Amino acid sequence: MIPENLKYSKEHEWVKVEGETALVGITHHAQDALGDLVYIELPKVGAKLSSMQEFGVAESVKTVSTLYCPVGGEVVAVNEELKAKPEIVNEDPYEKGWMLKVKMSSPAEAGILLSAKEYGALLAK
Amino acid sequence: MKQTPLHRNHLLLKAKMVEFGGWEMPLSYAGIISEHQAVRTSAGLFDIGHMGQIKVSGSDAFSSLQLLTCNNLSLLSPYKGQYSVLCNERGGTIDDLFIYQLPDYFFVVANASNTEKVLNWLRSRVTPYTQIDHLEETNAALSLQGPKAAAVLQPLCNTDITGIKRNLSMRITVKGVPVLVTKTGYTGEDGFEFFFEKAGAKQLWEGLIDKGAIPCGLGARDTLRLEAGLPLYGHEYNDETSPLEVGYKWAVKMDKGDFIGKEALQKMEREGLPQKLFGLVFDSKVIPRQGFSVFKDVGEKEPIGTVTSGTFSPTLKRPIAMAFLKNYRENPKEVYVKIRDVLAKAEVIALPFYKK
């Protein structure tokens, strides 16, 4: 359940690097720990984020969790579908459940994030 | 952490397990919302083996309990149960309970997180002719809730269960397991609770699931009780809040004679309650949680209340909360709750949010 082609943060976000842009979402482990999601607050397109800055919150029935953006840059798109259907993140956290598209200010930042193997080891602890 | 005899069954069903009141219990199996819907539309099954089961016996059992609880035990007869509250001298709440009168003793069900406190409270206040036994070593419990609860249960027992009316109990055998069955619950639906010896737990659990009951965890138990406007210790109730503030005046029988907390509760009634519990219904998407401040209007600095429980209501499909409001005399129609950096407007309603 940990895709090899993604990078991960210790806060359980994933990053998919595509040249200078990156897609950001939360991991399967994160959505499972939160349970049924009922509201996801995302930033506006154009917002500038530094790495590991808060970009929103995910509310589940049981709890609320802050979302962090593992890479710095400008938000160029957000997943509008999640506004009406936050449960997409529960159903498909790595594909349809993406949250942000960020134009990275320093793409090298993504290099220091965890690999799938390292993230797997973190979860196994 | 303590485990119920069904621990292995929960793990087999891949339940998400959490700590609750010193017990390792299932939070959810398939997901809180689907379990919630199962109870509202069909039948859900909860392991409630974490709840405190206490036997109160001896020649002074009645008088001891009558002095310690707010409701009137004289209203009971064999196999009848009543909701009651243990208050401290200040009128604050030690715990809320269910008490059943059985032929030879009173059977008391307390909240898991309060069981030790309740045992200590009882043991240090009852007469020497009252015996308090904690049944934790021997007993387990299940709760079957929902419109199809009776249909799930009936084929498993040879007794006609339609005779068990609200708050009544009966000794029957379900799937070969002798149980005390009670027509009670904590969900706002009709349902049954079963109290029995641990050895029968697996048989009963699996038997009820075979007949269509859906396993439900503490997450759904919380959203269900919240929609039904039912208070929970540690949220609405605590050592400083009284059953009167919670809106449970019906469970406080001032005319029954003396009981612990009576003077304080009477004084509160005379002088006016400091706060009262209301329901809040939100249009916003953000969800109010316990401890969030309530304001009378935008721009007000002083809160007029506090959220005690909040969640997303699967039935109303909106955020809901219970909150104590100090300005209750003004019949507030709407209030604002500070949720992180926004003030979310809420409609104030009388509880419950949901009635079947």
Chai-1 contact restraints between the chains, C-beta under 6 A:
chainA,res_idxA,chainB,res_idxB,connection_type,confidence,min_distance_angstrom,max_distance_angstrom,comment,restraint_id
A,G35,B,I32,contact,1.0,0.0,6.0,A-B,restraint_1
A,D36,B,G31,contact,1.0,0.0,6.0,A-B,restraint_2
A,D36,B,I32,contact,1.0,0.0,6.0,A-B,restraint_3
A,D36,B,I33,contact,1.0,0.0,6.0,A-B,restraint_4
A,V38,B,F312,contact,1.0,0.0,6.0,A-B,restraint_5
A,Y39,B,K285,contact,1.0,0.0,6.0,A-B,restraint_6
A,E59,B,I287,contact,1.0,0.0,6.0,A-B,restraint_7
A,V61,B,I32,contact,1.0,0.0,6.0,A-B,restraint_8
A,V61,B,T311,contact,1.0,0.0,6.0,A-B,restraint_9
A,V61,B,F312,contact,1.0,0.0,6.0,A-B,restraint_10
A,K62,B,G219,contact,1.0,0.0,6.0,A-B,restraint_11
